[in-house]
């Protein structure tokens, strides 16, 4: 795919995702030798895992709704735990008046259940 951002939640690449996570953890602990670091750097390995933006999660939720007909993502759905946590976080932020009106509007536009 041309990148090293493999999720541990990707059911098609679980082993690779775990390996990437382990390399990042070893790097942070200074447990990789210079040859290992050089090899990973040579393929453009990203040492920091990407943090999905609000819009990335919203796009994932739109895709989930298109496939399932609703926005009620469980935190326990295999491969959807991150999205499920994000959905619950949006509900909590909304209840605590901590969600922007723009985000509320976007979620309402897809019939999000608060």
Biopython code that builds the backbone (N, CA, C, O; Angstrom):
import numpy as np
from Bio.PDB.StructureBuilder import StructureBuilder

atoms = [
    (1, "UNK", "N", (0.808, -1.213, 0.000)),
    (1, "UNK", "CA", (0.000, 0.000, 0.000)),
    (1, "UNK", "C", (0.846, 1.269, 0.000)),
    (1, "UNK", "O", (0.301, 2.372, -0.050)),
    (2, "UNK", "N", (2.140, 1.133, 0.054)),
    (2, "UNK", "CA", (3.019, 2.288, -0.026)),
    (2, "UNK", "C", (3.222, 3.038, 1.274)),
    (2, "UNK", "O", (3.729, 4.159, 1.256)),
    (3, "UNK", "N", (2.838, 2.450, 2.411)),
    (3, "UNK", "CA", (3.040, 3.109, 3.701)),
    (3, "UNK", "C", (3.231, 2.061, 4.789)),
    (3, "UNK", "O", (3.010, 0.870, 4.569)),
    (4, "UNK", "N", (3.646, 2.523, 5.969)),
    (4, "UNK", "CA", (3.884, 1.600, 7.082)),
    (4, "UNK", "C", (2.853, 1.761, 8.191)),
    (4, "UNK", "O", (3.075, 1.313, 9.316)),
    (5, "UNK", "N", (1.744, 2.388, 7.887)),
    (5, "UNK", "CA", (0.705, 2.611, 8.890)),
    (5, "UNK", "C", (-0.306, 1.470, 8.857)),
    (5, "UNK", "O", (-1.407, 1.610, 8.323)),
    (6, "UNK", "N", (0.089, 0.340, 9.438)),
    (6, "UNK", "CA", (-0.764, -0.842, 9.468)),
    (6, "UNK", "C", (-1.423, -0.905, 10.833)),
    (6, "UNK", "O", (-0.739, -0.926, 11.857)),
    (7, "UNK", "N", (-2.739, -0.936, 10.852)),
    (7, "UNK", "CA", (-3.478, -0.968, 12.106)),
    (7, "UNK", "C", (-3.459, -2.364, 12.713)),
    (7, "UNK", "O", (-3.503, -3.361, 11.993)),
    (8, "UNK", "N", (-3.392, -2.430, 14.022)),
    (8, "UNK", "CA", (-3.515, -3.718, 14.704)),
    (8, "UNK", "C", (-4.951, -4.213, 14.644)),
    (8, "UNK", "O", (-5.222, -5.372, 14.956)),
    (9, "UNK", "N", (-5.875, -3.343, 14.243)),
    (9, "UNK", "CA", (-7.284, -3.711, 14.144)),
    (9, "UNK", "C", (-7.660, -4.211, 12.759)),
    (9, "UNK", "O", (-8.783, -4.670, 12.549)),
    (10, "UNK", "N", (-6.738, -4.126, 11.818)),
    (10, "UNK", "CA", (-6.995, -4.588, 10.453)),
    (10, "UNK", "C", (-7.023, -6.111, 10.444)),
    (10, "UNK", "O", (-5.987, -6.754, 10.612)),
    (11, "UNK", "N", (-8.198, -6.687, 10.251)),
    (11, "UNK", "CA", (-8.346, -8.143, 10.333)),
    (11, "UNK", "C", (-7.576, -8.878, 9.239)),
    (11, "UNK", "O", (-7.302, -10.069, 9.383)),
    (12, "UNK", "N", (-7.225, -8.203, 8.161)),
    (12, "UNK", "CA", (-6.466, -8.835, 7.083)),
    (12, "UNK", "C", (-4.961, -8.809, 7.341)),
    (12, "UNK", "O", (-4.213, -9.576, 6.736)),
    (13, "UNK", "N", (-4.520, -7.931, 8.235)),
    (13, "UNK", "CA", (-3.086, -7.769, 8.490)),
    (13, "UNK", "C", (-2.771, -7.720, 9.978)),
    (13, "UNK", "O", (-1.920, -6.937, 10.399)),
    (14, "UNK", "N", (-3.434, -8.534, 10.773)),
    (14, "UNK", "CA", (-3.245, -8.482, 12.220)),
    (14, "UNK", "C", (-1.789, -8.708, 12.610)),
    (14, "UNK", "O", (-1.240, -7.955, 13.415)),
    (15, "UNK", "N", (-1.165, -9.727, 12.052)),
    (15, "UNK", "CA", (0.231, -10.028, 12.406)),
    (15, "UNK", "C", (1.159, -8.887, 12.014)),
    (15, "UNK", "O", (2.044, -8.510, 12.783)),
    (16, "UNK", "N", (0.960, -8.337, 10.822)),
    (16, "UNK", "CA", (1.793, -7.223, 10.376)),
    (16, "UNK", "C", (1.551, -5.997, 11.246)),
    (16, "UNK", "O", (2.499, -5.307, 11.619)),
    (17, "UNK", "N", (0.299, -5.721, 11.571)),
    (17, "UNK", "CA", (-0.015, -4.586, 12.433)),
    (17, "UNK", "C", (0.642, -4.710, 13.798)),
    (17, "UNK", "O", (1.170, -3.735, 14.332)),
    (18, "UNK", "N", (0.608, -5.908, 14.359)),
    (18, "UNK", "CA", (1.263, -6.142, 15.653)),
    (18, "UNK", "C", (2.772, -5.974, 15.541)),
    (18, "UNK", "O", (3.406, -5.436, 16.449)),
    (19, "UNK", "N", (3.354, -6.432, 14.428)),
    (19, "UNK", "CA", (4.787, -6.297, 14.222)),
    (19, "UNK", "C", (5.182, -4.819, 14.124)),
    (19, "UNK", "O", (6.172, -4.396, 14.721)),
    (20, "UNK", "N", (4.410, -4.045, 13.373)),
    (20, "UNK", "CA", (4.682, -2.604, 13.241)),
    (20, "UNK", "C", (4.605, -1.940, 14.613)),
    (20, "UNK", "O", (5.469, -1.138, 14.969)),
    (21, "UNK", "N", (3.566, -2.274, 15.384)),
    (21, "UNK", "CA", (3.420, -1.728, 16.740)),
    (21, "UNK", "C", (4.644, -2.073, 17.588)),
    (21, "UNK", "O", (5.159, -1.229, 18.321)),
    (22, "UNK", "N", (5.105, -3.325, 17.481)),
    (22, "UNK", "CA", (6.262, -3.764, 18.265)),
    (22, "UNK", "C", (7.537, -3.027, 17.858)),
    (22, "UNK", "O", (8.364, -2.709, 18.713)),
    (23, "UNK", "N", (7.705, -2.751, 16.560)),
    (23, "UNK", "CA", (8.888, -2.011, 16.105)),
    (23, "UNK", "C", (8.874, -0.596, 16.676)),
    (23, "UNK", "O", (9.905, -0.084, 17.111)),
    (24, "UNK", "N", (7.702, 0.028, 16.672)),
    (24, "UNK", "CA", (7.595, 1.386, 17.228)),
    (24, "UNK", "C", (7.892, 1.385, 18.721)),
    (24, "UNK", "O", (8.569, 2.279, 19.227)),
    (25, "UNK", "N", (7.382, 0.376, 19.423)),
    (25, "UNK", "CA", (7.631, 0.280, 20.864)),
    (25, "UNK", "C", (9.117, 0.041, 21.137)),
    (25, "UNK", "O", (9.681, 0.642, 22.051)),
    (26, "UNK", "N", (9.749, -0.823, 20.356)),
    (26, "UNK", "CA", (11.183, -1.093, 20.523)),
    (26, "UNK", "C", (12.007, 0.159, 20.245)),
    (26, "UNK", "O", (12.990, 0.427, 20.936)),
    (27, "UNK", "N", (11.612, 0.915, 19.246)),
    (27, "UNK", "CA", (12.302, 2.160, 18.903)),
    (27, "UNK", "C", (12.240, 3.141, 20.075)),
    (27, "UNK", "O", (13.240, 3.769, 20.423)),
    (28, "UNK", "N", (11.056, 3.265, 20.680)),
    (28, "UNK", "CA", (10.890, 4.200, 21.802)),
    (28, "UNK", "C", (11.717, 3.781, 23.010)),
    (28, "UNK", "O", (12.116, 4.623, 23.815)),
    (29, "UNK", "N", (11.976, 2.478, 23.138)),
    (29, "UNK", "CA", (12.777, 1.960, 24.255)),
    (29, "UNK", "C", (14.264, 1.879, 23.905)),
    (29, "UNK", "O", (15.062, 1.363, 24.687)),
    (30, "UNK", "N", (14.633, 2.392, 22.723)),
    (30, "UNK", "CA", (16.012, 2.297, 22.222)),
    (30, "UNK", "C", (16.486, 0.847, 22.161)),
    (30, "UNK", "O", (17.643, 0.551, 22.457)),
    (31, "UNK", "N", (15.578, -0.057, 21.772)),
    (31, "UNK", "CA", (15.897, -1.487, 21.745)),
    (31, "UNK", "C", (16.173, -2.017, 20.337)),
    (31, "UNK", "O", (16.364, -3.221, 20.163)),
    (32, "UNK", "N", (16.198, -1.148, 19.342)),
    (32, "UNK", "CA", (16.530, -1.575, 17.977)),
    (32, "UNK", "C", (17.995, -1.261, 17.707)),
    (32, "UNK", "O", (18.503, -0.223, 18.132)),
    (33, "UNK", "N", (18.671, -2.161, 17.001)),
    (33, "UNK", "CA", (20.057, -1.853, 16.645)),
    (33, "UNK", "C", (20.077, -0.948, 15.412)),
    (33, "UNK", "O", (19.052, -0.753, 14.758)),
    (34, "UNK", "N", (21.236, -0.407, 15.107)),
    (34, "UNK", "CA", (21.327, 0.566, 14.009)),
    (34, "UNK", "C", (20.961, -0.051, 12.663)),
    (34, "UNK", "O", (20.404, 0.636, 11.806)),
    (35, "UNK", "N", (21.261, -1.332, 12.461)),
    (35, "UNK", "CA", (20.914, -1.993, 11.205)),
    (35, "UNK", "C", (19.392, -2.096, 11.049)),
    (35, "UNK", "O", (18.857, -1.848, 9.968)),
    (36, "UNK", "N", (18.707, -2.461, 12.122)),
    (36, "UNK", "CA", (17.244, -2.551, 12.068)),
    (36, "UNK", "C", (16.632, -1.185, 11.769)),
    (36, "UNK", "O", (15.724, -1.067, 10.945)),
    (37, "UNK", "N", (17.138, -0.156, 12.447)),
    (37, "UNK", "CA", (16.619, 1.194, 12.217)),
    (37, "UNK", "C", (16.894, 1.645, 10.789)),
    (37, "UNK", "O", (16.035, 2.252, 10.150)),
    (38, "UNK", "N", (18.084, 1.351, 10.289)),
    (38, "UNK", "CA", (18.447, 1.748, 8.927)),
    (38, "UNK", "C", (17.546, 1.058, 7.904)),
    (38, "UNK", "O", (17.095, 1.689, 6.948)),
    (39, "UNK", "N", (17.283, -0.230, 8.099)),
    (39, "UNK", "CA", (16.417, -0.957, 7.171)),
    (39, "UNK", "C", (15.002, -0.377, 7.175)),
    (39, "UNK", "O", (14.401, -0.195, 6.116)),
    (40, "UNK", "N", (14.479, -0.093, 8.346)),
    (40, "UNK", "CA", (13.129, 0.470, 8.425)),
    (40, "UNK", "C", (13.092, 1.886, 7.854)),
    (40, "UNK", "O", (12.149, 2.249, 7.151)),
    (41, "UNK", "N", (14.110, 2.682, 8.154)),
    (41, "UNK", "CA", (14.174, 4.035, 7.587)),
    (41, "UNK", "C", (14.253, 4.003, 6.064)),
    (41, "UNK", "O", (13.708, 4.880, 5.395)),
    (42, "UNK", "N", (14.930, 2.994, 5.515)),
    (42, "UNK", "CA", (15.109, 2.921, 4.063)),
    (42, "UNK", "C", (13.797, 2.697, 3.314)),
    (42, "UNK", "O", (13.705, 2.998, 2.124)),
    (43, "UNK", "N", (12.788, 2.174, 3.997)),
    (43, "UNK", "CA", (11.479, 1.984, 3.355)),
    (43, "UNK", "C", (10.483, 3.068, 3.763)),
    (43, "UNK", "O", (9.290, 2.968, 3.477)),
    (44, "UNK", "N", (10.990, 4.112, 4.440)),
    (44, "UNK", "CA", (10.117, 5.216, 4.830)),
    (44, "UNK", "C", (9.231, 4.902, 6.020)),
    (44, "UNK", "O", (8.136, 5.449, 6.143)),
    (45, "UNK", "N", (9.702, 4.020, 6.900)),
    (45, "UNK", "CA", (8.929, 3.632, 8.078)),
    (45, "UNK", "C", (8.627, 4.860, 8.931)),
    (45, "UNK", "O", (9.512, 5.675, 9.193)),
    (46, "UNK", "N", (7.389, 4.986, 9.356)),
    (46, "UNK", "CA", (6.974, 6.092, 10.225)),
    (46, "UNK", "C", (7.028, 5.611, 11.668)),
    (46, "UNK", "O", (6.347, 4.657, 12.043)),
    (47, "UNK", "N", (7.839, 6.276, 12.462)),
    (47, "UNK", "CA", (8.060, 5.834, 13.837)),
    (47, "UNK", "C", (6.910, 6.196, 14.761)),
    (47, "UNK", "O", (6.737, 5.570, 15.807)),
    (48, "UNK", "N", (6.134, 7.182, 14.397)),
    (48, "UNK", "CA", (4.973, 7.563, 15.203)),
    (48, "UNK", "C", (3.713, 7.105, 14.491)),
    (48, "UNK", "O", (3.539, 7.337, 13.295)),
    (49, "UNK", "N", (2.839, 6.452, 15.243)),
    (49, "UNK", "CA", (1.569, 6.002, 14.666)),
    (49, "UNK", "C", (0.711, 7.223, 14.355)),
    (49, "UNK", "O", (0.674, 8.171, 15.140)),
    (50, "UNK", "N", (0.026, 7.209, 13.223)),
    (50, "UNK", "CA", (-0.829, 8.349, 12.877)),
    (50, "UNK", "C", (-2.031, 8.430, 13.817)),
    (50, "UNK", "O", (-2.556, 7.414, 14.272)),
    (51, "UNK", "N", (-2.446, 9.647, 14.089)),
    (51, "UNK", "CA", (-3.628, 9.868, 14.916)),
    (51, "UNK", "C", (-4.754, 10.301, 13.984)),
    (51, "UNK", "O", (-4.670, 11.355, 13.354)),
    (52, "UNK", "N", (-5.811, 9.485, 13.896)),
    (52, "UNK", "CA", (-6.909, 9.857, 12.991)),
    (52, "UNK", "C", (-7.580, 11.158, 13.435)),
    (52, "UNK", "O", (-7.774, 11.393, 14.627)),
    (53, "UNK", "N", (-7.924, 11.981, 12.479)),
    (53, "UNK", "CA", (-8.598, 13.239, 12.777)),
    (53, "UNK", "C", (-10.088, 12.998, 13.003)),
    (53, "UNK", "O", (-10.596, 11.904, 12.757)),
    (54, "UNK", "N", (-10.774, 14.026, 13.470)),
    (54, "UNK", "CA", (-12.220, 13.936, 13.663)),
    (54, "UNK", "C", (-12.883, 13.590, 12.332)),
    (54, "UNK", "O", (-13.784, 12.752, 12.283)),
    (55, "UNK", "N", (-12.441, 14.231, 11.263)),
    (55, "UNK", "CA", (-13.033, 13.970, 9.944)),
    (55, "UNK", "C", (-12.765, 12.543, 9.462)),
    (55, "UNK", "O", (-13.608, 11.948, 8.791)),
    (56, "UNK", "N", (-11.597, 11.992, 9.801)),
    (56, "UNK", "CA", (-11.319, 10.592, 9.445)),
    (56, "UNK", "C", (-12.339, 9.665, 10.101)),
    (56, "UNK", "O", (-12.887, 8.769, 9.459)),
    (57, "UNK", "N", (-12.583, 9.897, 11.388)),
    (57, "UNK", "CA", (-13.568, 9.081, 12.105)),
    (57, "UNK", "C", (-14.974, 9.305, 11.543)),
    (57, "UNK", "O", (-15.746, 8.357, 11.395)),
    (58, "UNK", "N", (-15.296, 10.543, 11.236)),
    (58, "UNK", "CA", (-16.620, 10.830, 10.677)),
    (58, "UNK", "C", (-16.798, 10.096, 9.347)),
    (58, "UNK", "O", (-17.860, 9.530, 9.087)),
    (59, "UNK", "N", (-15.774, 10.105, 8.515)),
    (59, "UNK", "CA", (-15.840, 9.382, 7.237)),
    (59, "UNK", "C", (-16.032, 7.884, 7.467)),
    (59, "UNK", "O", (-16.790, 7.234, 6.747)),
    (60, "UNK", "N", (-15.346, 7.342, 8.469)),
    (60, "UNK", "CA", (-15.518, 5.923, 8.803)),
    (60, "UNK", "C", (-16.948, 5.651, 9.262)),
    (60, "UNK", "O", (-17.534, 4.623, 8.924)),
    (61, "UNK", "N", (-17.503, 6.588, 10.040)),
    (61, "UNK", "CA", (-18.877, 6.429, 10.514)),
    (61, "UNK", "C", (-19.858, 6.483, 9.349)),
    (61, "UNK", "O", (-20.818, 5.713, 9.317)),
    (62, "UNK", "N", (-19.634, 7.373, 8.400)),
    (62, "UNK", "CA", (-20.495, 7.445, 7.209)),
    (62, "UNK", "C", (-20.449, 6.132, 6.430)),
    (62, "UNK", "O", (-21.479, 5.649, 5.960)),
    (63, "UNK", "N", (-19.266, 5.563, 6.296)),
    (63, "UNK", "CA", (-19.126, 4.277, 5.597)),
    (63, "UNK", "C", (-19.832, 3.169, 6.372)),
    (63, "UNK", "O", (-20.479, 2.303, 5.782)),
    (64, "UNK", "N", (-19.702, 3.203, 7.694)),
    (64, "UNK", "CA", (-20.383, 2.209, 8.531)),
    (64, "UNK", "C", (-21.891, 2.311, 8.348)),
    (64, "UNK", "O", (-22.578, 1.299, 8.207)),
    (65, "UNK", "N", (-22.404, 3.551, 8.352)),
    (65, "UNK", "CA", (-23.845, 3.747, 8.191)),
    (65, "UNK", "C", (-24.305, 3.273, 6.814)),
    (65, "UNK", "O", (-25.355, 2.641, 6.698)),
    (66, "UNK", "N", (-23.543, 3.566, 5.787)),
    (66, "UNK", "CA", (-23.910, 3.134, 4.432)),
    (66, "UNK", "C", (-24.014, 1.610, 4.357)),
    (66, "UNK", "O", (-24.854, 1.069, 3.637)),
    (67, "UNK", "N", (-23.162, 0.938, 5.098)),
    (67, "UNK", "CA", (-23.146, -0.521, 5.069)),
    (67, "UNK", "C", (-24.192, -1.136, 5.995)),
    (67, "UNK", "O", (-24.754, -2.188, 5.688)),
    (68, "UNK", "N", (-24.457, -0.474, 7.147)),
    (68, "UNK", "CA", (-25.302, -1.080, 8.178)),
    (68, "UNK", "C", (-26.654, -0.400, 8.378)),
    (68, "UNK", "O", (-27.542, -0.958, 9.023)),
    (69, "UNK", "N", (-26.812, 0.804, 7.825)),
    (69, "UNK", "CA", (-28.082, 1.506, 7.935)),
    (69, "UNK", "C", (-28.290, 2.251, 9.235)),
    (69, "UNK", "O", (-29.377, 2.773, 9.479)),
    (70, "UNK", "N", (-27.267, 2.310, 10.075)),
    (70, "UNK", "CA", (-27.368, 3.024, 11.356)),
    (70, "UNK", "C", (-25.976, 3.466, 11.799)),
    (70, "UNK", "O", (-24.967, 3.087, 11.204)),
    (71, "UNK", "N", (-25.943, 4.280, 12.860)),
    (71, "UNK", "CA", (-24.672, 4.814, 13.356)),
    (71, "UNK", "C", (-24.294, 4.250, 14.724)),
    (71, "UNK", "O", (-23.388, 4.770, 15.376)),
    (72, "UNK", "N", (-24.966, 3.210, 15.158)),
    (72, "UNK", "CA", (-24.719, 2.651, 16.489)),
    (72, "UNK", "C", (-23.605, 1.611, 16.438)),
    (72, "UNK", "O", (-23.853, 0.408, 16.361)),
    (73, "UNK", "N", (-22.383, 2.104, 16.483)),
    (73, "UNK", "CA", (-21.210, 1.238, 16.403)),
    (73, "UNK", "C", (-20.861, 0.764, 17.808)),
    (73, "UNK", "O", (-20.680, 1.573, 18.718)),
    (74, "UNK", "N", (-20.769, -0.534, 17.975)),
    (74, "UNK", "CA", (-20.400, -1.095, 19.273)),
    (74, "UNK", "C", (-18.893, -1.024, 19.466)),
    (74, "UNK", "O", (-18.125, -1.203, 18.521)),
    (75, "UNK", "N", (-18.483, -0.764, 20.691)),
    (75, "UNK", "CA", (-17.055, -0.793, 21.014)),
    (75, "UNK", "C", (-16.505, -2.210, 20.949)),
    (75, "UNK", "O", (-15.292, -2.418, 20.975)),
    (76, "UNK", "N", (-17.403, -3.177, 20.865)),
    (76, "UNK", "CA", (-17.001, -4.582, 20.907)),
    (76, "UNK", "C", (-17.045, -5.259, 19.544)),
    (76, "UNK", "O", (-16.715, -6.440, 19.435)),
    (77, "UNK", "N", (-17.452, -4.526, 18.491)),
    (77, "UNK", "CA", (-17.448, -5.093, 17.142)),
    (77, "UNK", "C", (-16.009, -5.335, 16.694)),
    (77, "UNK", "O", (-15.172, -4.435, 16.762)),
    (78, "UNK", "N", (-15.732, -6.535, 16.242)),
    (78, "UNK", "CA", (-14.387, -6.858, 15.760)),
    (78, "UNK", "C", (-13.993, -5.896, 14.647)),
    (78, "UNK", "O", (-14.723, -5.735, 13.669)),
    (79, "UNK", "N", (-12.851, -5.267, 14.797)),
    (79, "UNK", "CA", (-12.360, -4.341, 13.787)),
    (79, "UNK", "C", (-12.973, -2.958, 13.858)),
    (79, "UNK", "O", (-12.618, -2.085, 13.065)),
    (80, "UNK", "N", (-13.890, -2.739, 14.794)),
    (80, "UNK", "CA", (-14.565, -1.442, 14.903)),
    (80, "UNK", "C", (-14.410, -0.831, 16.294)),
    (80, "UNK", "O", (-15.103, 0.134, 16.619)),
    (81, "UNK", "N", (-13.516, -1.371, 17.119)),
    (81, "UNK", "CA", (-13.413, -0.876, 18.491)),
    (81, "UNK", "C", (-13.020, 0.595, 18.542)),
    (81, "UNK", "O", (-13.539, 1.338, 19.375)),
    (82, "UNK", "N", (-12.118, 1.027, 17.674)),
    (82, "UNK", "CA", (-11.700, 2.425, 17.666)),
    (82, "UNK", "C", (-12.863, 3.335, 17.273)),
    (82, "UNK", "O", (-13.085, 4.368, 17.903)),
    (83, "UNK", "N", (-13.599, 2.953, 16.238)),
    (83, "UNK", "CA", (-14.748, 3.750, 15.805)),
    (83, "UNK", "C", (-15.829, 3.741, 16.879)),
    (83, "UNK", "O", (-16.455, 4.770, 17.132)),
    (84, "UNK", "N", (-16.054, 2.601, 17.509)),
    (84, "UNK", "CA", (-17.046, 2.517, 18.578)),
    (84, "UNK", "C", (-16.706, 3.423, 19.750)),
    (84, "UNK", "O", (-17.588, 4.076, 20.309)),
    (85, "UNK", "N", (-15.431, 3.468, 20.127)),
    (85, "UNK", "CA", (-15.005, 4.369, 21.211)),
    (85, "UNK", "C", (-15.211, 5.823, 20.798)),
    (85, "UNK", "O", (-15.643, 6.648, 21.603)),
    (86, "UNK", "N", (-14.899, 6.135, 19.531)),
    (86, "UNK", "CA", (-15.064, 7.509, 19.044)),
    (86, "UNK", "C", (-16.537, 7.912, 19.082)),
    (86, "UNK", "O", (-16.859, 9.027, 19.493)),
    (87, "UNK", "N", (-17.437, 7.016, 18.656)),
    (87, "UNK", "CA", (-18.880, 7.303, 18.684)),
    (87, "UNK", "C", (-19.318, 7.593, 20.119)),
    (87, "UNK", "O", (-20.043, 8.557, 20.365)),
    (88, "UNK", "N", (-18.880, 6.765, 21.060)),
    (88, "UNK", "CA", (-19.243, 6.997, 22.465)),
    (88, "UNK", "C", (-18.662, 8.304, 22.985)),
    (88, "UNK", "O", (-19.290, 8.992, 23.791)),
    (89, "UNK", "N", (-17.468, 8.644, 22.525)),
    (89, "UNK", "CA", (-16.844, 9.906, 22.927)),
    (89, "UNK", "C", (-17.652, 11.099, 22.407)),
    (89, "UNK", "O", (-17.783, 12.106, 23.103)),
    (90, "UNK", "N", (-18.191, 10.992, 21.196)),
    (90, "UNK", "CA", (-18.998, 12.081, 20.642)),
    (90, "UNK", "C", (-20.258, 12.282, 21.480)),
    (90, "UNK", "O", (-20.655, 13.416, 21.751)),
    (91, "UNK", "N", (-20.882, 11.183, 21.886)),
    (91, "UNK", "CA", (-22.087, 11.271, 22.721)),
    (91, "UNK", "C", (-21.770, 11.920, 24.065)),
    (91, "UNK", "O", (-22.524, 12.764, 24.549)),
    (92, "UNK", "N", (-20.655, 11.521, 24.661)),
    (92, "UNK", "CA", (-20.265, 12.096, 25.952)),
    (92, "UNK", "C", (-19.931, 13.579, 25.806)),
    (92, "UNK", "O", (-20.305, 14.384, 26.659)),
    (93, "UNK", "N", (-19.234, 13.941, 24.737)),
    (93, "UNK", "CA", (-18.897, 15.352, 24.505)),
    (93, "UNK", "C", (-20.152, 16.179, 24.284)),
    (93, "UNK", "O", (-20.246, 17.312, 24.757)),
    (94, "UNK", "N", (-21.109, 15.621, 23.574)),
    (94, "UNK", "CA", (-22.383, 16.307, 23.318)),
    (94, "UNK", "C", (-23.124, 16.545, 24.632)),
    (94, "UNK", "O", (-23.620, 17.644, 24.880)),
    (95, "UNK", "N", (-23.199, 15.518, 25.467)),
    (95, "UNK", "CA", (-23.895, 15.647, 26.757)),
    (95, "UNK", "C", (-23.215, 16.659, 27.660)),
    (95, "UNK", "O", (-23.873, 17.324, 28.459)),
    (96, "UNK", "N", (-21.899, 16.777, 27.535)),
    (96, "UNK", "CA", (-21.157, 17.728, 28.349)),
    (96, "UNK", "C", (-20.977, 19.082, 27.693)),
    (96, "UNK", "O", (-20.159, 19.884, 28.144)),
    (97, "UNK", "N", (-21.730, 19.350, 26.632)),
    (97, "UNK", "CA", (-21.631, 20.613, 25.884)),
    (97, "UNK", "C", (-20.200, 20.914, 25.438)),
    (97, "UNK", "O", (-19.773, 22.068, 25.435)),
    (98, "UNK", "N", (-19.467, 19.869, 25.063)),
    (98, "UNK", "CA", (-18.075, 20.046, 24.657)),
    (98, "UNK", "C", (-17.852, 19.736, 23.180)),
    (98, "UNK", "O", (-16.712, 19.602, 22.735)),
    (99, "UNK", "N", (-18.938, 19.622, 22.424)),
    (99, "UNK", "CA", (-18.834, 19.306, 21.000)),
    (99, "UNK", "C", (-19.195, 20.552, 20.202)),
    (99, "UNK", "O", (-20.193, 21.211, 20.493)),
    (100, "UNK", "N", (-18.395, 20.873, 19.206)),
    (100, "UNK", "CA", (-18.652, 22.086, 18.420)),
    (100, "UNK", "C", (-19.970, 21.974, 17.668)),
    (100, "UNK", "O", (-20.428, 20.877, 17.346)),
    (101, "UNK", "N", (-20.568, 23.118, 17.396)),
    (101, "UNK", "CA", (-21.839, 23.124, 16.664)),
    (101, "UNK", "C", (-21.658, 22.554, 15.258)),
    (101, "UNK", "O", (-22.578, 21.941, 14.717)),
    (102, "UNK", "N", (-20.483, 22.751, 14.664)),
    (102, "UNK", "CA", (-20.203, 22.192, 13.343)),
    (102, "UNK", "C", (-20.214, 20.664, 13.383)),
    (102, "UNK", "O", (-20.788, 20.020, 12.505)),
    (103, "UNK", "N", (-19.585, 20.095, 14.393)),
    (103, "UNK", "CA", (-19.563, 18.636, 14.529)),
    (103, "UNK", "C", (-20.960, 18.095, 14.832)),
    (103, "UNK", "O", (-21.345, 17.045, 14.319)),
    (104, "UNK", "N", (-21.709, 18.802, 15.655)),
    (104, "UNK", "CA", (-23.093, 18.393, 15.942)),
    (104, "UNK", "C", (-23.900, 18.379, 14.653)),
    (104, "UNK", "O", (-24.647, 17.439, 14.382)),
    (105, "UNK", "N", (-23.740, 19.428, 13.868)),
    (105, "UNK", "CA", (-24.457, 19.535, 12.595)),
    (105, "UNK", "C", (-24.085, 18.390, 11.645)),
    (105, "UNK", "O", (-24.954, 17.802, 11.001)),
    (106, "UNK", "N", (-22.794, 18.083, 11.564)),
    (106, "UNK", "CA", (-22.350, 16.989, 10.694)),
    (106, "UNK", "C", (-22.944, 15.656, 11.144)),
    (106, "UNK", "O", (-23.417, 14.874, 10.319)),
    (107, "UNK", "N", (-22.920, 15.402, 12.438)),
    (107, "UNK", "CA", (-23.464, 14.144, 12.950)),
    (107, "UNK", "C", (-24.978, 14.087, 12.767)),
    (107, "UNK", "O", (-25.520, 13.038, 12.419)),
    (108, "UNK", "N", (-25.657, 15.199, 12.997)),
    (108, "UNK", "CA", (-27.110, 15.237, 12.773)),
    (108, "UNK", "C", (-27.454, 14.970, 11.307)),
    (108, "UNK", "O", (-28.495, 14.386, 11.006)),
    (109, "UNK", "N", (-26.577, 15.398, 10.399)),
    (109, "UNK", "CA", (-26.857, 15.237, 8.966)),
    (109, "UNK", "C", (-26.901, 13.768, 8.533)),
    (109, "UNK", "O", (-27.443, 13.446, 7.475)),
    (110, "UNK", "N", (-26.330, 12.885, 9.349)),
    (110, "UNK", "CA", (-26.373, 11.451, 9.024)),
    (110, "UNK", "C", (-27.285, 10.700, 10.004)),
    (110, "UNK", "O", (-27.184, 9.483, 10.158)),
    (111, "UNK", "N", (-28.176, 11.451, 10.660)),
    (111, "UNK", "CA", (-29.139, 10.865, 11.607)),
    (111, "UNK", "C", (-28.459, 10.127, 12.748)),
    (111, "UNK", "O", (-28.865, 9.027, 13.124)),
    (112, "UNK", "N", (-27.430, 10.738, 13.288)),
    (112, "UNK", "CA", (-26.715, 10.192, 14.440)),
    (112, "UNK", "C", (-27.647, 10.160, 15.639)),
    (112, "UNK", "O", (-28.375, 11.121, 15.886)),
    (113, "UNK", "N", (-27.631, 9.069, 16.381)),
    (113, "UNK", "CA", (-28.456, 8.941, 17.583)),
    (113, "UNK", "C", (-27.638, 9.372, 18.790)),
    (113, "UNK", "O", (-26.611, 8.777, 19.117)),
    (114, "UNK", "N", (-28.120, 10.420, 19.442)),
    (114, "UNK", "CA", (-27.407, 10.933, 20.602)),
    (114, "UNK", "C", (-27.754, 10.115, 21.838)),
    (114, "UNK", "O", (-27.249, 10.395, 22.925)),
]
sb = StructureBuilder()
sb.init_structure("model")
sb.init_model(0)
sb.init_chain("A")
sb.init_seg("    ")
for serial, (resi, resn, name, xyz) in enumerate(atoms, 1):
    if name == "N":
        sb.init_residue(resn, " ", resi, " ")
    sb.init_atom(name, np.array(xyz, "f"), 0.0, 1.0, " ", f" {name:<3s}", serial, name[0])
structure = sb.get_structure()
